Amino acid sequence: MEDNRTDVEKEHSEYFSHWEHTGNAVQQRLKVGPRQAVYKTISETEAVVLAQAGESFDLPVMVTQDAKKAITFQEFNRLFESGVGDPSAFRLVKRSPWALRCIEIKAKSLASIPWDIWSGDSPVADTHPYKRLLREVNPEMNWQDLASATESDMNVFGQAFWLKLGQGQLLQRLNPATIDVISDKAGISLFRPRNGGRPYPRGAVVYFHSYNPEDDFGGMSPLESVRDPIEVEVAANNHLKQFFSNRAMPDYIMSLATNNTNEIKRIADQWKREFSGSGNQHKTGWVGGGAKPNQVGYAPKDLALAEVRAEARRQICAGFGVPPALVAAWEAANYATIREQRQSLYTEVLFPSARYMAGVINAELSPLFEGVEFRWDFTKVDAMQDTEDARTKRLVWLVDGKIIKPEVAAAELGYDPDDVPEPMPIPDFGDNNNNVGRATSPPPHSDERKSDAALHKWRRKSLNRLRDGKPATCEFESDYVSEVLNDAIKTQLEDTKTPEDVHEVFEGAWLTYP
């Protein structure tokens, strides 16, 4: 008989195939009413052995990681194969301060990037429902919490989920450790909670994920690439811990010049009686029978642990894309280097991630609010701002290179463009060499470009006065505007009432005067 069920229906049927009905006797006989999964339980150690052997089960098997948490063996096996889901990997993040710090730096830095909701060429009002949704999110979380958690999830799981509630009235972060992405040839069909809850339709979830060469619809965690150096760092810490647990003394083994079992036992018992306990540490013991101590352990200084741990830290930082100086994993960094590395973190790591995040938001959340979109404002990121001195030097260089006008530089530095002084006139020395070093009266109106700039400045000043309710006529002096032209413009400005009148004066009057 042909099976006409959809892939989703097949998945749903397979998922509940090992559930039993737990209602009354009639409900159990008719197979209706409440149901509960029937699981066999195995320990985490047993699960690792089975996963390494490539075992699979038809019946549901739960892996108990601790007294409070359990996951299905299928999920354990999937995560184990990815290199991320091996339960030890989750604990490695907690045990590696470098990995944890890298994730915190990226999460908090991305969450601090300014953003706004735009409609066309202008931002919407603060009361717009879309802006309020992202700022308030839900009663337990605001934008900083949501953005930070999203970036953290992307670094730990390679995935992040926002559940849309109440037609876009609230957003809720879903823990990636509890969600399965169900897909088929047509794409993602739904998101299924691993606790047996009701699946979420594709349109109800905003889904972020990183690139995974083995899964078109899943993500790949950066943890997979830095797992080995994290384990090296943890192993180095464990070595130090064990070293100091042994009273900071290397291990020794006693070699004897006899194979007599009774003699060996006698010397061992004597050693324990005289040298056991913290009060006898660092004492040198002597026994008979030709015994001599042989060191079998090594002190930390003999193992180059500093170099090993430093390399592990660098690899961890590289895997997360965070410059080592920002994580304090490179002590030789100075302030200038840290500033450059902080900018590198934004330009090479966070800005690309933020652009991807904005693209997903505008594709899957913004359509709920017509005619608007989410945009970051990278220009306001503190780490990317020039120091006051550096900004001033940059603007001076642009003005000297005739790339921008002095008025533009003045406005960017917070000065009134009208306060920009006139450029010094070029002195005319004539043909008489005796005039070298003595400026004569130049013909200002002969420099057409500078005259035009001066008149433009005067026009702007008149328009500003008119806007402030004052007469457009005002005093204006420039070496590039002749006295005749100056008087003519003043006279015509006395009769202006509107901005159009001012423009007409400056666009035509000066052309008829020398």
Backbone torsions as a table, in degrees:
resi	resn	phi	psi	omega
1	MET	NA	133.1	-176.4
2	GLU	-72.1	134.4	179.0
3	ASP	-90.8	110.1	-176.9
4	ASN	-97.6	10.2	-179.1
5	ARG	-71.1	148.7	175.7
6	THR	-74.3	167.5	178.8
7	ASP	-62.0	-36.7	179.3
8	VAL	-65.6	-42.2	179.2
9	GLU	-65.8	-37.8	177.4
10	LYS	-65.0	-43.3	179.6
11	GLU	-62.2	-41.3	-180.0
12	HIS	-64.0	-43.4	-179.0
13	SER	-66.1	-42.2	179.1
14	GLU	-64.5	-38.5	-177.3
15	TYR	-63.2	-39.3	-176.8
16	PHE	-95.0	9.3	-174.9
17	SER	-67.2	-24.7	-178.2
18	HIS	-108.7	24.8	176.2
19	TRP	-98.1	148.4	177.6
20	GLU	-116.8	150.1	180.0
21	HIS	-80.8	132.9	-173.0
22	THR	-115.7	14.6	-179.9
23	GLY	-79.1	-153.7	179.2
24	ASN	-74.2	179.6	-174.5
25	ALA	-60.7	-38.7	-179.2
26	VAL	-67.8	-43.6	178.9
27	GLN	-62.6	-38.8	178.5
28	GLN	-66.9	-39.4	-179.6
29	ARG	-68.0	-39.1	-179.4
30	LEU	-86.3	-3.9	-179.6
31	LYS	56.9	52.3	175.9
32	VAL	-132.6	171.7	176.4
33	GLY	87.1	-162.1	-174.9
34	PRO	-64.8	146.4	179.4
35	ARG	-130.6	157.3	179.6
36	GLN	-144.5	138.6	-179.6
37	ALA	-69.0	141.5	176.9
38	VAL	-102.6	109.7	-174.7
39	TYR	-116.5	146.0	163.8
40	LYS	-96.2	146.3	-177.3
41	THR	-113.4	140.6	174.4
42	ILE	-134.1	161.7	-179.3
43	SER	-80.9	166.6	178.7
44	GLU	-63.3	-39.6	179.2
45	THR	-62.1	-42.9	177.9
46	GLU	-64.7	-37.2	-179.8
47	ALA	-65.5	-40.0	178.6
48	VAL	-61.6	-43.5	179.3
49	VAL	-61.6	-44.5	-179.5
50	LEU	-67.0	-39.3	179.7
51	ALA	-65.7	-39.8	178.6
52	GLN	-66.3	-30.1	179.3
53	ALA	-84.4	-5.9	178.8
54	GLY	75.9	24.8	-178.7
55	GLU	-74.4	152.9	174.4
56	SER	-140.6	161.9	-175.7
57	PHE	-133.3	148.4	172.0
58	ASP	-84.6	-32.7	179.8
59	LEU	-89.2	149.0	177.6
60	PRO	-63.5	134.1	177.9
61	VAL	-128.7	127.4	179.4
62	MET	-99.9	137.2	177.4
63	VAL	-102.8	118.1	-179.4
64	THR	-89.7	112.6	-179.2
65	GLN	-86.2	-34.3	175.2
66	ASP	-158.8	-171.9	-174.8
67	ALA	-69.0	-17.4	-173.2
68	LYS	-113.2	-6.9	-172.3
69	LYS	-138.1	140.9	176.3
70	ALA	-149.8	145.0	177.1
71	ILE	-132.4	160.5	179.2
72	THR	-69.1	153.5	179.0
73	PHE	-65.0	-33.5	178.0
74	GLN	-60.1	-42.3	178.6
75	GLU	-69.7	-40.5	177.6
76	PHE	-59.1	-45.2	-178.0
77	ASN	-66.0	-40.9	179.1
78	ARG	-62.5	-45.7	179.9
79	LEU	-69.4	-35.3	179.5
80	PHE	-63.1	-42.8	179.9
81	GLU	-66.9	-32.1	-179.6
82	SER	-73.5	-15.4	-177.8
83	GLY	85.7	-8.5	-178.5
84	VAL	-105.2	-38.9	-173.6
85	GLY	-78.5	-12.8	172.1
86	ASP	-51.4	118.8	-174.1
87	PRO	-48.4	-31.8	179.3
88	SER	-62.3	-28.8	-178.8
89	ALA	-66.1	-38.5	178.2
90	PHE	-63.6	-39.0	179.9
91	ARG	-71.9	-26.3	178.8
92	LEU	-61.3	-35.4	179.1
93	VAL	-62.0	-42.1	179.6
94	LYS	-68.5	-30.1	-175.7
95	ARG	-92.0	-9.8	178.9
96	SER	-106.8	104.1	179.3
97	PRO	-61.9	-27.4	-178.6
98	TRP	-72.1	-43.3	177.3
99	ALA	-65.4	-44.3	179.9
100	LEU	-62.4	-41.8	-179.4
101	ARG	-67.0	-39.1	176.9
102	CYS	-59.2	-44.7	-179.8
103	ILE	-64.9	-42.4	-179.7
104	GLU	-64.0	-42.5	-179.7
105	ILE	-61.8	-46.9	-179.2
106	LYS	-64.7	-43.1	-176.8
107	ALA	-65.4	-49.4	-177.7
108	LYS	-69.3	-34.7	-180.0
109	SER	-68.9	-43.1	178.8
110	LEU	-65.3	-39.9	-178.7
111	ALA	-65.6	-20.9	-177.9
112	SER	-89.7	-4.6	178.8
113	ILE	-68.5	126.7	179.9
114	PRO	-63.8	150.5	179.7
115	TRP	-148.4	170.1	175.5
116	ASP	-160.2	166.3	175.5
117	ILE	-103.9	125.9	-174.2
118	TRP	-113.6	143.1	170.7
119	SER	-121.2	103.0	-174.3
120	GLY	70.2	-122.5	-176.9
121	ASP	-100.2	11.2	-177.4
122	SER	-140.9	148.1	177.8
123	PRO	-72.1	152.4	-179.6
124	VAL	-81.5	169.5	179.0
125	ALA	-69.8	157.4	-179.4
126	ASP	-63.6	-20.6	-179.0
127	THR	-86.4	-1.7	-179.9
128	HIS	-60.4	135.8	-175.2
129	PRO	-59.7	-33.0	179.5
130	TYR	-67.3	-44.0	179.2
131	LYS	-65.9	-39.6	178.3
132	ARG	-65.8	-37.3	179.6
133	LEU	-61.0	-47.4	-177.0
134	LEU	-72.0	-30.3	179.2
135	ARG	-75.6	-38.8	-174.6
136	GLU	-97.1	-30.9	175.5
137	VAL	59.5	-74.0	176.8
138	ASN	-159.6	171.8	-175.6
139	PRO	-59.1	-21.2	-177.2
140	GLU	-106.0	1.7	-172.2
141	MET	-153.7	138.9	173.0
142	ASN	-112.1	-173.4	-176.2
143	TRP	-60.6	-43.3	-179.0
144	GLN	-58.1	-42.5	179.4
145	ASP	-64.4	-46.0	-175.4
146	LEU	-67.2	-47.3	-178.8
147	ALA	-65.0	-41.8	179.1
148	SER	-64.3	-43.5	179.2
149	ALA	-65.9	-36.2	179.6
150	THR	-63.8	-47.0	178.2
151	GLU	-64.8	-38.3	177.3
152	SER	-63.0	-44.7	178.6
153	ASP	-60.7	-39.6	179.3
154	MET	-64.0	-32.4	-179.3
155	ASN	-82.7	-28.4	-179.1
156	VAL	-91.1	-42.7	-174.6
157	PHE	-110.2	-19.9	-172.6
158	GLY	78.3	7.8	-179.4
159	GLN	-143.4	155.7	173.8
160	ALA	-151.5	145.6	-174.8
161	PHE	-133.7	132.7	169.3
162	TRP	-116.2	124.4	176.3
163	LEU	-92.7	126.8	179.0
164	LYS	-86.8	124.2	-177.5
165	LEU	-117.7	141.6	174.6
166	GLY	59.5	45.3	179.0
167	GLN	54.5	43.4	176.1
168	GLY	87.3	15.1	178.5
169	GLN	-84.4	-26.4	179.8
170	LEU	-141.5	157.4	172.9
171	LEU	-126.0	144.8	178.6
172	GLN	-134.3	128.5	175.5
173	ARG	-74.2	134.6	174.3
174	LEU	-104.1	134.4	179.8
175	ASN	-70.8	118.6	-178.8
176	PRO	-58.4	-24.6	179.2
177	ALA	-68.3	-12.6	-176.3
178	THR	-114.1	8.0	-173.9
179	ILE	-123.6	134.6	171.8
180	ASP	-106.9	135.8	175.8
181	VAL	-92.0	115.5	-178.8
182	ILE	-99.1	122.0	-176.1
183	SER	-138.6	162.6	174.1
184	ASP	-140.4	-163.5	-177.8
185	LYS	-62.7	-27.8	-178.1
186	ALA	-82.2	-10.9	-178.8
187	GLY	125.3	-159.8	-179.5
188	ILE	-78.1	128.7	-179.3
189	SER	-100.7	-37.7	-179.6
190	LEU	-164.5	170.7	176.1
191	PHE	-119.5	121.7	-172.2
192	ARG	-109.7	122.9	174.3
193	PRO	-64.6	142.1	-178.0
194	ARG	-81.2	-6.2	178.6
195	ASN	-90.7	8.7	178.8
196	GLY	88.2	7.2	179.3
197	GLY	-72.0	177.0	-178.5
198	ARG	-69.1	132.9	179.8
199	PRO	-65.2	154.4	177.6
200	TYR	-100.6	130.0	176.0
201	PRO	-61.5	158.7	-178.7
202	ARG	-57.4	-41.6	-176.5
203	GLY	-72.1	-11.2	-178.1
204	ALA	-89.1	-4.1	-173.9
205	VAL	-128.4	134.4	169.6
206	VAL	-91.0	117.6	-170.0
207	TYR	-114.8	121.2	175.6
208	PHE	-109.9	140.9	174.6
209	HIS	-156.6	152.2	178.4
210	SER	-87.7	178.1	-179.5
211	TYR	-75.9	135.8	176.1
212	ASN	-135.2	114.5	-177.0
213	PRO	-64.4	-16.9	-177.8
214	GLU	-104.2	-4.4	-176.5
215	ASP	-148.1	112.8	-177.4
216	ASP	-66.8	-25.2	-174.4
217	PHE	-113.2	1.6	179.3
218	GLY	-112.4	171.8	179.8
219	GLY	-111.7	167.0	176.8
220	MET	-124.4	124.8	-176.3
221	SER	-76.8	141.6	171.9
222	PRO	-59.1	-20.0	178.7
223	LEU	-59.7	-29.8	-177.7
224	GLU	-63.8	-34.5	-177.8
225	SER	-83.4	-17.8	-177.7
226	VAL	-114.9	12.6	-177.3
227	ARG	-63.2	-44.3	-179.3
228	ASP	-61.2	-50.3	178.5
229	PRO	-63.7	-29.9	175.4
230	ILE	-65.4	-42.7	179.0
231	GLU	-65.1	-35.4	176.3
232	VAL	-63.1	-44.9	179.6
233	GLU	-62.6	-43.6	179.1
234	VAL	-64.7	-41.6	179.7
235	ALA	-64.2	-38.3	177.7
236	ALA	-64.5	-41.2	177.4
237	ASN	-64.4	-40.2	178.7
238	ASN	-64.4	-37.6	178.1
239	HIS	-61.3	-45.0	179.1
240	LEU	-64.5	-39.6	179.3
241	LYS	-61.8	-45.7	179.7
242	GLN	-66.4	-35.5	179.6
243	PHE	-61.5	-46.5	-179.0
244	PHE	-76.6	-24.7	174.1
245	SER	-66.0	-23.9	178.5
246	ASN	-94.2	31.6	179.7
247	ARG	61.0	31.0	178.5
248	ALA	58.5	29.5	178.7
249	MET	-117.4	138.2	176.5
250	PRO	-66.9	156.8	178.5
251	ASP	-72.9	148.1	177.7
252	TYR	-128.9	151.9	171.5
253	ILE	-125.3	141.0	-177.2
254	MET	-96.8	125.5	174.4
255	SER	-105.0	136.1	-176.2
256	LEU	-118.1	153.2	-179.9
257	ALA	-88.9	25.5	-179.8
258	THR	-145.3	153.2	175.5
259	ASN	-108.5	7.6	-179.4
260	ASN	-70.2	119.0	-175.9
261	THR	-61.0	-42.0	-179.5
262	ASN	-64.7	-38.4	-179.7
263	GLU	-68.3	-41.3	178.2
264	ILE	-62.1	-43.0	-179.4
265	LYS	-66.0	-38.0	179.9
266	ARG	-62.7	-45.1	-179.2
267	ILE	-67.1	-39.0	179.2
268	ALA	-63.5	-43.5	178.9
269	ASP	-64.0	-40.4	178.6
270	GLN	-63.3	-40.6	179.4
271	TRP	-60.7	-44.3	-179.2
272	LYS	-64.5	-42.0	-178.0
273	ARG	-63.6	-40.0	-172.1
274	GLU	-91.7	-23.7	-172.1
275	PHE	-125.2	2.3	177.4
276	SER	-76.0	153.0	176.3
277	GLY	97.4	152.5	-177.2
278	SER	-64.1	-24.9	-179.2
279	GLY	-71.6	-15.4	-178.0
280	ASN	-106.5	12.7	-178.6
281	GLN	-67.3	151.4	178.6
282	HIS	68.5	6.5	176.7
283	LYS	-82.5	145.9	176.0
284	THR	-95.5	125.8	-177.2
285	GLY	-106.4	146.2	179.1
286	TRP	-128.3	130.6	177.7
287	VAL	-132.1	159.5	180.0
288	GLY	-84.6	-174.6	176.9
289	GLY	84.3	16.3	176.9
290	GLY	73.1	25.3	-179.2
291	ALA	-79.5	145.3	174.0
292	LYS	-143.3	143.2	-178.8
293	PRO	-81.3	142.8	175.9
294	ASN	-126.2	122.3	-179.0
295	GLN	-74.2	127.3	179.0
296	VAL	-113.4	-12.9	176.2
297	GLY	-104.9	173.2	-178.5
298	TYR	-129.3	140.9	175.3
299	ALA	-71.5	155.0	-178.6
300	PRO	-54.8	-34.9	-177.7
301	LYS	-65.7	-20.3	-179.4
302	ASP	-90.6	-2.2	-174.6
303	LEU	-109.3	0.4	-178.8
304	ALA	54.8	39.8	-178.5
305	LEU	-63.1	-31.7	-179.2
306	ALA	-60.7	-45.5	-180.0
307	GLU	-67.4	-40.5	179.7
308	VAL	-63.4	-46.0	-178.9
309	ARG	-68.1	-36.7	178.9
310	ALA	-63.5	-42.1	179.0
311	GLU	-66.7	-38.8	177.4
312	ALA	-62.1	-41.3	179.3
313	ARG	-64.1	-42.2	179.8
314	ARG	-62.6	-40.3	179.2
315	GLN	-67.3	-38.1	177.1
316	ILE	-62.4	-46.1	179.5
317	CYS	-62.7	-40.3	179.9
318	ALA	-64.5	-39.8	179.4
319	GLY	-62.2	-35.6	179.0
320	PHE	-91.3	-6.6	178.5
321	GLY	76.4	23.3	-178.8
322	VAL	-107.3	124.4	177.7
323	PRO	-56.4	136.1	-175.2
324	PRO	-56.7	-35.0	-176.7
325	ALA	-61.3	-31.4	-178.6
326	LEU	-72.9	-21.3	-178.9
327	VAL	-100.3	3.7	-176.8
328	ALA	64.2	27.9	178.0
329	ALA	-93.8	2.9	178.8
330	TRP	-139.8	101.1	-171.6
331	GLU	-71.1	-17.7	-174.5
332	ALA	-80.5	-0.7	-176.8
333	ALA	-73.4	140.2	173.2
334	ASN	-107.3	-179.6	-174.3
335	TYR	-61.9	-43.4	-178.5
336	ALA	-62.3	-41.0	179.4
337	THR	-65.8	-41.3	178.9
338	ILE	-62.0	-40.0	-179.9
339	ARG	-62.4	-43.5	179.1
340	GLU	-66.3	-39.6	-179.6
341	GLN	-70.1	-32.8	176.3
342	ARG	-65.1	-41.2	176.1
343	GLN	-65.0	-37.2	177.1
344	SER	-63.0	-38.7	177.7
345	LEU	-58.2	-43.1	-179.2
346	TYR	-70.2	-51.3	-172.5
347	THR	-68.9	-35.0	-173.6
348	GLU	-99.5	-19.0	-175.5
349	VAL	-122.6	-59.0	-171.0
350	LEU	-74.6	-42.2	-179.7
351	PHE	-61.5	-46.6	175.5
352	PRO	-59.7	-40.8	177.8
353	SER	-63.5	-40.7	-179.9
354	ALA	-65.4	-38.6	178.7
355	ARG	-64.4	-41.3	176.6
356	TYR	-62.4	-43.7	-179.6
357	MET	-61.2	-42.7	178.8
358	ALA	-63.7	-38.6	178.4
359	GLY	-62.0	-41.8	178.7
360	VAL	-67.5	-42.8	179.2
361	ILE	-59.6	-46.0	-178.2
362	ASN	-70.7	-24.5	179.1
363	ALA	-83.8	-32.8	-170.8
364	GLU	-116.3	-13.2	-179.5
365	LEU	-120.3	-42.6	-176.7
366	SER	-58.2	-33.9	179.2
367	PRO	-57.6	-18.0	175.9
368	LEU	-69.3	-16.9	-179.0
369	PHE	-127.7	101.7	-170.4
370	GLU	-62.8	141.6	170.8
371	GLY	76.8	12.8	-179.2
372	VAL	-131.6	161.3	176.5
373	GLU	-148.9	157.8	179.6
374	PHE	-88.2	133.3	178.6
375	ARG	-139.0	138.2	170.5
376	TRP	-82.9	157.2	173.5
377	ASP	-120.6	86.3	-177.5
378	PHE	-67.5	-20.9	-177.5
379	THR	-68.5	-16.8	-177.4
380	LYS	-101.6	7.6	178.0
381	VAL	-69.6	125.8	-175.1
382	ASP	-57.5	-40.7	-175.8
383	ALA	-65.1	-21.1	-177.4
384	MET	-95.0	-2.5	-178.0
385	GLN	-79.4	139.3	174.9
386	ASP	-70.0	152.5	167.9
387	THR	-68.4	160.5	-177.0
388	GLU	-58.8	-41.8	-179.2
389	ASP	-66.3	-44.6	-179.2
390	ALA	-65.2	-37.4	179.8
391	ARG	-67.5	-41.7	178.9
392	THR	-62.3	-44.3	179.1
393	LYS	-63.1	-38.6	179.5
394	ARG	-64.2	-42.5	-179.6
395	LEU	-68.3	-39.0	177.2
396	VAL	-61.5	-40.9	178.1
397	TRP	-63.0	-40.4	179.3
398	LEU	-67.4	-36.5	178.2
399	VAL	-70.6	-45.9	179.6
400	ASP	-61.4	-32.9	178.6
401	GLY	-83.9	4.8	179.3
402	LYS	57.9	33.9	176.4
403	ILE	-87.9	-36.4	175.1
404	ILE	-131.2	162.5	178.5
405	LYS	-83.8	154.9	177.8
406	PRO	-57.8	-32.7	179.8
407	GLU	-63.2	-36.9	178.8
408	VAL	-64.8	-44.1	179.0
409	ALA	-64.1	-39.8	179.8
410	ALA	-62.7	-42.6	-179.7
411	ALA	-64.4	-40.0	-179.3
412	GLU	-68.0	-29.0	179.1
413	LEU	-87.3	-0.6	176.6
414	GLY	92.9	12.4	179.0
415	TYR	-98.9	159.4	176.5
416	ASP	-76.0	122.6	179.7
417	PRO	-56.5	-26.3	179.7
418	ASP	-68.9	-17.3	-179.2
419	ASP	-86.4	-2.0	178.5
420	VAL	-66.3	124.5	-177.8
421	PRO	-69.2	155.5	176.3
422	GLU	-67.7	144.5	175.0
423	PRO	-65.7	147.4	179.6
424	MET	-64.2	134.1	178.5
425	PRO	-67.8	150.0	178.7
426	ILE	-80.6	121.2	-177.8
427	PRO	-68.5	146.3	178.8
428	ASP	-107.2	109.1	-177.3
429	PHE	-88.9	-6.1	179.8
430	GLY	65.4	-157.7	-179.9
431	ASP	-96.3	-1.2	-176.3
432	ASN	-91.8	113.9	-179.6
433	ASN	-64.2	-20.0	-179.7
434	ASN	-69.8	-13.6	-178.7
435	ASN	-87.9	0.9	-178.7
436	VAL	-61.0	127.6	179.6
437	GLY	94.2	-7.2	178.4
438	ARG	-116.6	119.3	-179.3
439	ALA	-80.0	130.3	173.8
440	THR	-99.3	171.6	-178.8
441	SER	-71.7	111.7	-178.9
442	PRO	-80.4	160.4	173.9
443	PRO	-86.7	91.2	-173.6
444	PRO	-55.7	-38.0	-175.0
445	HIS	-70.6	-5.4	-179.7
446	SER	-78.2	-20.2	177.7
447	ASP	-92.6	95.3	-171.1
448	GLU	-64.3	-39.8	-176.9
449	ARG	-65.9	-42.9	-178.3
450	LYS	-72.7	-32.3	175.8
451	SER	-64.7	-41.6	179.4
452	ASP	-63.9	-40.3	178.6
453	ALA	-65.0	-39.4	179.0
454	ALA	-65.3	-42.8	179.0
455	LEU	-66.7	-35.8	176.9
456	HIS	-63.1	-39.9	178.6
457	LYS	-66.0	-40.6	178.6
458	TRP	-64.5	-42.9	179.7
459	ARG	-59.5	-44.7	179.9
460	ARG	-62.3	-39.4	178.9
461	LYS	-64.2	-41.6	179.0
462	SER	-65.7	-41.3	179.8
463	LEU	-64.9	-38.5	177.8
464	ASN	-64.2	-39.6	178.4
465	ARG	-65.4	-41.2	179.6
466	LEU	-64.4	-38.4	178.7
467	ARG	-65.1	-33.2	-179.9
468	ASP	-84.8	7.4	178.4
469	GLY	83.1	16.0	179.9
470	LYS	-105.5	161.5	176.6
471	PRO	-61.8	144.0	-178.5
472	ALA	-69.3	-27.4	-179.2
473	THR	-70.9	140.2	-177.7
474	CYS	-161.0	163.8	177.6
475	GLU	-75.3	137.5	178.0
476	PHE	-150.2	125.7	-179.4
477	GLU	-121.7	135.8	178.7
478	SER	-155.4	140.5	176.7
479	ASP	-70.5	-9.8	-177.0
480	TYR	-107.4	11.1	174.4
481	VAL	-125.2	119.1	-176.7
482	SER	-67.2	159.7	-179.3
483	GLU	-62.8	-38.2	-179.1
484	VAL	-63.1	-46.5	180.0
485	LEU	-66.6	-38.0	179.8
486	ASN	-60.2	-48.2	-179.2
487	ASP	-64.3	-39.0	-178.4
488	ALA	-64.1	-43.5	-179.1
489	ILE	-66.7	-41.5	178.3
490	LYS	-58.7	-43.3	-178.8
491	THR	-61.6	-44.6	-177.9
492	GLN	-71.6	-30.5	179.4
493	LEU	-68.3	-21.8	-179.2
494	GLU	-63.7	-24.0	-177.0
495	ASP	-100.6	3.7	-178.0
496	THR	-81.2	142.2	179.6
497	LYS	-123.8	-25.1	-175.4
498	THR	-127.8	163.3	176.0
499	PRO	-57.9	-33.5	179.5
500	GLU	-64.4	-36.2	177.8
501	ASP	-63.8	-39.8	-179.7
502	VAL	-65.6	-44.5	179.1
503	HIS	-60.8	-38.5	-178.8
504	GLU	-65.2	-37.1	179.1
505	VAL	-63.0	-48.2	-174.0
506	PHE	-78.4	-22.3	-179.3
507	GLU	-84.8	-19.1	-176.5
508	GLY	-127.4	-35.3	-171.6
509	ALA	-64.0	-42.9	-172.6
510	TRP	-70.2	-19.4	-178.9
511	LEU	-70.4	-20.2	-176.5
512	THR	-96.2	2.2	-177.7
513	TYR	-121.3	147.7	178.4
514	PRO	-73.3	NA	NA
